[in-house]
Amino acid sequence: MPSTRKTVDSRGSSCPGPLTDLFKAYRQASVGDVIDLLATDPVAESDVEAWATRSGNRVIEVVHETDFLRITVEIVRKGR
């Protein structure tokens, strides 16, 4: 099955909202999928980096757009 790309818009949500939204998308994703998380909370960057390290997934890119962050995550591993 080909991988998919999903955008999760958490702009306007504060911690832990963006990470919670990412985790919901992660639960629905398959290995090889890519998730773009859009967030206005600056803490989202470090939260997602820490989650990716713990879960064995990979942050591909963090882009600081004009008023939000775009954090791109590749699902490398599925766990609990």
Number of C-alpha atoms within 10 A of each C-alpha: 5 7 11 12 13 14 15 17 16 21 17 12 16 15 13 12 16 26 21 12 15 21 14 12 18 21 11 8 19 18 15 17 17 23 23 22 26 23 27 20 19 13 14 24 21 10 14 22 17 12 16 18 11 9 15 12 19 18 20 12 12 15 12 14 11 6 9 17 21 22 22 21 24 21 21 15 14 13 7 4
